[in-house]
Amino acid sequence: MVATKNQQSFCTYACLEFYYLWWLEDGQSCYLETHNFRNVAYYEKYGFKTMEIGLLPGTNTEHFAMLREAK
């Protein structure tokens, strides 16, 4: 989990870029979850697609399940 103050920062970008390239090289799909709608567009830039939107149990907090399929 990435601390709120570091979300969409260079540190987050660097970590995502590292793993993203690793997954590409290995031909694997990648799954992630976010509870912040602002992050959805950010992850879509990397080829992730929203697979499901739901609510966290017992809350009104939206939950986005995203997948980047192997190519």
C-alpha positions in Angstrom: 0.0 0.0 0.0 1.2 3.5 -0.8 0.9 6.3 1.7 -1.6 8.9 0.7 1.0 11.7 0.6 3.1 9.6 -1.9 0.3 8.6 -4.2 0.9 9.6 -7.8 4.3 10.9 -6.8 7.6 10.1 -8.5 8.2 7.3 -5.9 4.9 5.6 -6.8 5.6 6.1 -10.5 9.1 4.5 -10.1 7.7 1.5 -8.3 4.9 1.0 -10.7 7.2 1.4 -13.7 9.7 -1.2 -12.3 7.0 -3.9 -11.7 5.2 -2.9 -14.9 8.3 -3.6 -17.0 8.9 -6.8 -15.1 5.4 -8.1 -15.8 5.7 -7.1 -19.5 9.0 -9.0 -19.8 7.6 -12.1 -18.1 4.3 -11.9 -20.1 2.1 -11.9 -17.0 -1.1 -10.3 -16.2 -1.3 -7.8 -13.3 -4.2 -7.2 -10.9 -4.6 -4.2 -8.6 -7.2 -2.7 -6.4 -7.8 1.0 -5.5 -10.4 2.7 -3.4 -9.7 6.1 -4.9 -11.5 7.0 -8.1 -8.7 9.5 -9.0 -6.3 6.6 -9.3 -8.3 4.8 -12.0 -7.3 7.2 -14.8 -3.7 7.0 -13.6 -3.6 3.2 -13.9 -5.5 3.2 -17.2 -2.4 5.0 -18.7 -0.5 1.7 -18.0 -3.1 -0.4 -19.8 -5.2 -1.4 -16.7 -8.9 -1.8 -17.2 -11.6 -1.6 -14.5 -13.0 -5.1 -14.2 -15.4 -4.5 -11.3 -16.7 -1.7 -9.1 -18.2 -2.5 -5.8 -18.5 -1.2 -2.2 -16.2 -2.2 0.6 -18.2 -4.4 3.0 -20.1 -2.3 5.6 -19.1 1.0 4.0 -20.1 3.4 1.2 -16.5 3.4 -0.1 -16.2 2.4 -3.7 -13.7 -0.3 -4.6 -12.2 -0.7 -8.1 -10.7 -3.9 -9.3 -8.3 -3.4 -12.2 -6.5 -5.8 -14.6 -3.8 -5.5 -17.1 -3.9 -8.6 -19.2 -0.7 -10.2 -20.5 0.1 -9.5 -24.1 
